[in-house]
Amino acid sequence: MSFIKVDAASDFSFHNLPYGIFSTADNPQRRIGVAIGDQILVLSVIKTLFQGPVLSKHQDVFEQSTLNAFMALGHEAWTEARRTIQLLLSEKESTLRDDVGLRSRAFVHQSAVTMHLPADIGDYTDFYSSRDHATNVGTMFRGKENALMPNWLRLPVGYHGRASSVVVSGTPLRRPSGQMRPDQTKPPVFGPSKQLDIELEMAFFVGGGNPLGEPIPIQKAHEHIFGMVLMNDWSARDIQAWEYVPLGPFLGKNFGTTISPWVVPMEALLPFAEANVVQDPEPLPYLQHHDAYTFNINLSVSLKGQDMDAPSTICKSNFKYMYWTMKQQLTHHTVNGCNIRPGDLLASGTISGPDPESFGSMLELSWRGSKSIDLGGGESRTFLKDGDEVTIAGYCQGDGYRVGFGSCYKDRERASAENTGGEKKLRNPSWTDLLTR
């Protein structure tokens, strides 16, 4: 469907066209691009070709170093941009296809770029919207009969995270230190976390915001959801366990949250929408919607230790397991008049399914450290070791094409594992499906 040839296994099909921010060695300026196959279409080069009723007046948004200004234009502008980009990339459209000079300026190979955060993230909220995950964690700490708190089935539970430590895939991350109380009969101790965990999550970027005091009704929520990314919400479970009462997550969460650099627009995901989970009890009226807004996104997590030849898959899950939808999350977030701004990031919480292989955290996979996670070849884990490589991948499978969140096109120089400041770095690769090390 495009004059750019795309392998059927590529995450970046003509049906996807995700947005990202990149730079190159010969041009450090951060630019907006759209991924297709192994190429990136540079939107600043073709900005004058956006001639629709909205973007003809706002072509400057494609010269920005983040997606914030573009996202702020709202749902109509996003739809208009996607239609224009699809037309320009179409195999039947000659504007880009036949202009050799324009093509040479408008495309960059993905192997030549460095990816950056897609947006200036003003605020970050993390939800707790997987029933299986909440049930598992509640069972561990409170017992099966009291696994879910009384409010959990009534509203999307969440907390405000730390936006300053949200980083793009490839950013080095260190094992955090903090205060813990491993022995409940003794005073707390200070030191590096011994229960460092991953959380398989997804998140969405808010586009058009809302004025302070004006809630976003659920019927309009989709107009404020720009697109989705993969997320690893790193968690220090021993620090978290000691600090979370009475006000919830703090130092056990705020040391680092990694997202993939490509933002997949919601329009690309809509063909993979499925019926929402049946919610019982029925939510209050302001949270009710009957249109399908749960998505069949295949997710996986693999882990590779320093002494392993190949990674081992430790989790296979799916975004469709979420109990609360993104529309419900956004509507509840603003129902009290809280204002949301373009570039704000709202995350799903750990995505776990009903089967043990679909548990989205090592806390669940090892059942709070009581059993080992077998990686093969004599390797096992309960929580992360220094130098472990964690790979998160996600994609929707169409008929002969994929809509995915990224893959590694080039081996880059990898962060060393030498002792730095007394602690080893957890090493990060640089591309979307290899989120964190």
NORMOVEN-V572746 format. One record per pair of residues at least 6 apart in sequence whose ideal C-beta (glycine too) atoms are under 6 Angstrom apart, sorted by the first residue. I is the first residue (numbers start at 1). GAP is how many residues later the second one is. Records with the same first field share a line. If there is no record, write none. Layout:
# NORMOVEN-V572746
I: GAP / GAP
This chain:
# NORMOVEN-V572746
1: 13
2: 12 / 87 / 89
3: 88 / 94
4: 32 / 33 / 35
6: 7 / 31
8: 392
10: 27
11: 384 / 391 / 393 / 395 / 396
12: 23 / 24 / 25
13: 388 / 389
15: 386 / 388
16: 252 / 387
17: 17 / 68
18: 17 / 244 / 245 / 246
19: 15 / 48 / 244
20: 13 / 95 / 98 / 241 / 242
21: 9 / 95 / 97
22: 11 / 91 / 93
23: 7 / 91
24: 88 / 89
30: 35 / 86
31: 11 / 13
32: 11 / 30
33: 7 / 9
34: 7 / 51
35: 227
38: 72 / 371
39: 68
40: 68 / 70
42: 64
43: 19
44: 18 / 19
45: 60 / 61
46: 60
47: 12 / 15
50: 9 / 34
52: 28
54: 22 / 23 / 26
55: 22 / 25
58: 15
61: 8 / 9
66: 53 / 54
67: 51 / 52
68: 51 / 52 / 274 / 275
71: 136 / 155 / 271
72: 270
74: 134
75: 148
82: 185
87: 6
88: 7 / 8
96: 7
110: 299
111: 298 / 299
115: 146
116: 52
117: 51
118: 145
119: 224
120: 223
121: 42 / 45 / 222 / 224
122: 219 / 221 / 222
123: 40 / 221
124: 37 / 39 / 42 / 221
125: 33 / 35 / 221
126: 33 / 35 / 221
127: 29 / 31 / 202 / 221 / 222
128: 6 / 29 / 221
129: 27 / 193 / 194 / 195 / 219 / 220
130: 192 / 219 / 220 / 221 / 222
131: 192
132: 220 / 221 / 222
133: 217 / 219
134: 14 / 18
135: 12
136: 228
138: 9 / 10
139: 8
140: 228
155: 177
156: 168 / 172 / 173 / 176
159: 89 / 90
162: 92
165: 89 / 91
166: 91
167: 91
168: 93
169: 89 / 91 / 263 / 266
170: 258 / 260
171: 257
172: 243 / 253 / 256
173: 83 / 253
174: 249 / 251
175: 17 / 21 / 248
176: 17 / 60 / 79
177: 14 / 15
178: 61 / 73
179: 9 / 11
180: 9 / 58 / 59 / 62
181: 7 / 61
192: 231
193: 43 / 45 / 46
194: 44
195: 42 / 43 / 188
196: 40 / 187 / 188
197: 38 / 40 / 164 / 165 / 166 / 186
198: 34 / 192
199: 34 / 36 / 151 / 162
200: 101 / 151 / 160
201: 30 / 32 / 146 / 147
202: 26 / 29 / 117 / 146
203: 26 / 28 / 142 / 144
204: 21 / 24 / 122 / 142
205: 21 / 22 / 58
206: 18 / 134 / 138
207: 17 / 19 / 135
208: 16
209: 131 / 132 / 133
210: 6 / 124 / 129 / 130
212: 127
213: 124
215: 119 / 120
216: 8 / 115 / 118
218: 71 / 109 / 113
221: 106 / 109 / 110
225: 41 / 101
227: 36 / 37 / 38 / 39
228: 36
229: 30 / 31 / 34
230: 30 / 162 / 164 / 175
231: 28 / 116
232: 26 / 160 / 203 / 204
233: 24
234: 22
235: 18
236: 16
237: 126
239: 12 / 13
240: 12
243: 7
258: 177 / 178
260: 145 / 146 / 172
261: 171
262: 144 / 170
268: 135
269: 26
272: 23 / 24 / 124
273: 19 / 22
274: 18 / 20 / 22 / 46
275: 17
276: 18 / 49
277: 46
286: 49
287: 41
289: 38
293: 32 / 34
294: 26
295: 24
296: 24
297: 22 / 97 / 99
298: 20 / 97
299: 18 / 19 / 95
300: 13 / 16 / 93
301: 13 / 14 / 91
302: 9 / 11 / 89
303: 9 / 11 / 85 / 87
304: 7 / 85
305: 74 / 83
306: 81
308: 71
311: 80
312: 63 / 64
314: 59
315: 45
316: 41
317: 34 / 36 / 41 / 43
321: 32
329: 17
334: 6
350: 10 / 11
351: 9
352: 6 / 7 / 8
359: 6
362: 21
365: 8
366: 7 / 16
369: 13
372: 8
373: 8
374: 6
386: 38
387: 30
389: 48
390: 46
391: 43
392: 43
393: 40
394: 11
395: 7 / 9
396: 7
405: 27
406: 25 / 26 / 27
407: 26
408: 23 / 26
412: 18
414: 13
415: 10 / 12 / 13
417: 7 / 10
426: 11
427: 10
428: 8 / 9
